Amino acid sequence: MDFLAGEILVIDKPLGWTSFDVVNKVRYMLKSIMGIKKIKVGHAGTLDPLATGVVVLCTGKKTKSIEELMNHYKVYTATIRLGATTPSYDLEKEIDVTYPYEHITRDMVEEVLKSEFTGEIQQVPPLFSAISIGGKRAYELARKGQTEDKVRIEPRTVTINEISLLDFKLPNLKLRISCSKGTYIRSIARDLGEALHSGGHLTELRRIASGEYSADNALTMQQVEALLRNEASQTMKE
């Protein structure tokens, strides 16, 4: 493998890591294990720390392909808890409001998914996100105490290619979602709760594909290290 000429590594991001943590760790391993003094490493699509799954990494000259790779569709499995909301729309923040959810049926969920969450939709990103507002990241404003009624985030058009209900066990739903870049699954959780006359927040998220790259073929961080050590060993023998 020629990491300077450019390679694509498909990583299964661990829970709690940022996408930049993965980039930094792989760059460090390339330097320390492969002996490469200077190398570019970048990722083709951010994944939240509380999510797991596919992060596509590019090294060397392949980093020129990042923008193209970012435009690929993404596929997720998501678990949503109905009946409660959080300020971050996921488990980063504590529940702030609870709602009834006993009235919700499987048929209701499937009908709402089909009528309101398929095709091109308007979506407002979470305040706890990296969206830029007046030159500042939204999450910076949120952590300074700003609230949604004081900060204006413009809605965005995103495309949901496919959304299906995998499991229905109130108050939890499990969905499979194929969508365009820039789609916030946390916002889908929030909006779906509202559409069902309740509340909702994301409790688990896994990216199972990014374009042609699948979690089935993704490497754990331990496997990346083993791969690099094997490459270094082969290089020394040559």
Secondary structure, DSSP 8 states (H G I E B T S, - for coil): --TTT--EEEEEE-TT--HHHHHHHHHHHHHHHH--SS--EEESS---TTEEEEEEEEEGGGGGGHHHHHTS-EEEEEEEEESEE-TTSSTTS---EE---TT--HHHHHHHHHHHSSEEEEE---SSS--EETTEEHHHHHHTT--TTTS----EEEEEEEEEEEEEETTEEEEEEEE-TT--HHHHHHHHHHHTTS-EEEEEEEEEEETTEEGGG-B-HHHHHHHHHHHHHHHHH-
